[in-house]
Amino acid sequence: MSRNHSRPLSPHLSHWKWGANMLVSILHRMAGVGLATVGGLVLAGWFFAAASGEETYACFIGLLTVESGAINIVGAVLGIGLTWAFFTHLFNGLRHFVMDAGAGYELQTNRRSAIAVVAGGIVVTLVLWGWLLWPVITGLVGGEG
C-alpha cells in the first residue's frame, strides 16, 4: 500500500516540540485522576475509620498528622501531593475558563499562562505547607515535655 503524498502525515509526538501548554494539559489530567483516586481513597478511609471506633480513628489520624513534634512522612507526602494536585488542577481550570471565554490563545499568552499554572501550583502548595508546618519546623509543637 502506497502513501498518498498529497495528504499530510498524522501528527505524532516525534513531530511536535514539547511546550508548556502540552505539560499543563497532561498535568491537568494527572492531577484530576490523582484527586479522584487518591483523594477518594483517603476520604473513604477516613469515613471507615470514623465508623469503626475511636481506636481505629486515632490510628488513621496518626498516619496523617504530626506525632509528638515530628512530621509524619506518609501524611506529608499524601497531603502535599493532594494539595499540589488541587492547586494545579484549579489554576489550569481557571486558565481554561479564560480560554473558553475567547482570550489567551495567542502563542506567548498561552505559553505564559501555562507556565503560571505550573509555577502557581508549586508556589501556593509550598506557601500553604510552610505555614501549616511552621510550628513543627521551628519546634513550637511537641518537642519538649
SEBABA-873638 format. One line per 4 residues: their letters; for each residue x, y, z of C-alpha. Coordinates in Angstrom, 1 decimal, padded with zeros to 4 digits. Each point is the difference from the previous one (the first is absolute). Layout:
N
a	X:Y:Z; ...
//
This chain:
145
msrn	000.0:000.0:000.0; 001.5:003.3:-001.0; -000.5:003.3:001.8; -001.8:002.9:-001.7
hsrp	002.6:002.8:000.1; -002.6:002.7:-000.4; -001.4:-000.8:003.5; 001.9:001.1:003.1
lsph	001.5:-002.5:002.5; -002.0:-000.6:003.1; 001.5:002.1:002.9; 002.1:-002.0:002.3
lshw	002.1:000.8:003.1; 003.2:-000.1:-002.1; -001.4:002.8:-002.2; -000.9:002.3:002.9
kwga	002.3:002.2:002.1; -000.9:-000.4:003.7; -001.3:003.2:001.6; -001.5:001.2:003.2
nmlv	-003.5:-000.3:-001.4; 000.5:-003.7:-000.6; 001.4:-000.4:003.5; -003.0:001.6:001.7
silh	-002.4:-002.0:-002.1; 001.6:-003.2:001.3; 000.3:001.3:003.6; -003.6:001.1:000.0
rmag	-001.1:-003.6:-000.8; 002.5:-001.5:002.5; -001.1:002.3:002.7; -003.7:-000.7:-000.6
vgla	000.6:-003.7:000.1; 002.2:000.3:003.1; -002.6:002.1:001.8; -002.8:-002.5:-000.9
tvgg	001.8:-003.2:000.8; 002.5:000.8:002.8; -002.2:002.7:001.5; -003.0:-002.3:-000.2
lvla	001.8:-002.9:001.6; 001.2:002.3:002.9; -003.5:001.3:000.4; -001.5:-003.5:000.0
gwff	002.7:-001.1:002.5; -000.9:002.9:002.2; -003.7:-000.9:-000.1; 000.8:-003.6:000.7
aaas	002.3:000.9:002.9; -002.6:002.3:001.5; -002.7:-002.6:-000.2; 002.3:-002.7:001.5
geet	000.5:001.6:003.4; 002.4:002.3:001.9; 003.0:-002.3:-000.1; -000.1:-000.5:-003.8
yacf	-000.7:003.7:-000.6; 003.0:000.9:002.2; 002.2:-002.4:-001.9; -001.1:001.4:-003.4
igll	000.4:003.6:001.2; 003.5:-000.9:001.3; 001.0:-001.1:-003.5; -000.8:003.4:-001.4
tves	000.9:002.5:002.7; 003.0:001.3:002.1; 000.9:-002.4:002.7; 001.9:001.3:003.1
gain	001.5:002.9:-001.9; 001.3:-002.0:-003.0; -001.4:000.2:-003.5; -001.6:-003.3:-001.1
ivga	001.4:-000.8:-003.5; -003.1:-001.8:-001.2; -002.3:002.9:001.0; 002.4:002.5:-001.5
vlgi	000.3:-001.8:-003.3; -003.7:-000.5:-000.3; -000.9:003.5:001.2; 002.6:001.8:-002.1
gltw	-000.8:-002.1:-003.1; -003.7:000.5:000.3; 000.4:003.7:000.7; 002.3:000.4:-003.1
afft	-002.5:-001.9:-002.1; -002.9:002.1:001.2; 001.7:003.3:-000.7; 001.4:-001.1:-003.3
hlfn	-003.4:-001.3:-001.1; -001.7:003.2:001.3; 002.4:002.4:-001.8; -000.2:-001.9:-003.2
glrh	-003.8:-000.1:000.2; 000.1:003.8:000.4; 002.3:000.3:-003.0; -002.4:-002.1:-002.0
fvmd	-002.9:002.2:001.2; 001.8:003.1:-001.4; 000.8:-001.8:-003.2; -003.7:-001.2:-000.4
agag	-000.9:003.7:000.2; 002.1:000.5:-003.1; 003.1:001.5:001.6; 003.6:-001.3:000.3
yelq	000.4:-001.8:-003.3; 003.0:002.1:-001.1; 003.1:-002.2:000.1; 001.9:002.1:002.5
tnrr	-003.0:000.5:002.2; -000.8:-003.7:-000.1; 003.5:-000.9:000.9; 000.2:002.5:002.8
saia	-003.3:-001.2:001.5; 001.2:-003.6:-000.2; 003.2:000.9:001.9; -002.0:002.0:002.5
vvag	-002.2:-003.1:000.7; 003.1:-002.2:000.7; 001.7:002.7:002.1; -003.1:001.0:001.8
givv	-000.9:-003.5:001.0; 003.5:-000.6:001.5; 000.3:003.4:001.7; -003.4:000.0:001.6
tlvl	000.5:-003.6:001.2; 003.4:000.9:001.5; -001.4:003.1:001.7; -003.0:-001.8:001.4
wgwl	002.0:-003.0:001.3; 002.7:002.4:001.3; -002.6:001.8:002.0; -001.6:-003.3:001.2
lwpv	003.3:-001.5:001.1; 001.7:003.1:001.3; -000.7:-000.8:003.7; 001.4:-003.5:-000.5
itgl	003.0:001.3:-002.0; 000.8:002.6:002.7; -000.6:-002.5:002.8; -003.0:001.8:001.5
vgge	-002.2:-003.1:000.1; 000.9:-003.1:002.0; 003.8:-000.3:000.3; 000.2:000.7:003.7
g	-002.1:-001.5:002.7
//
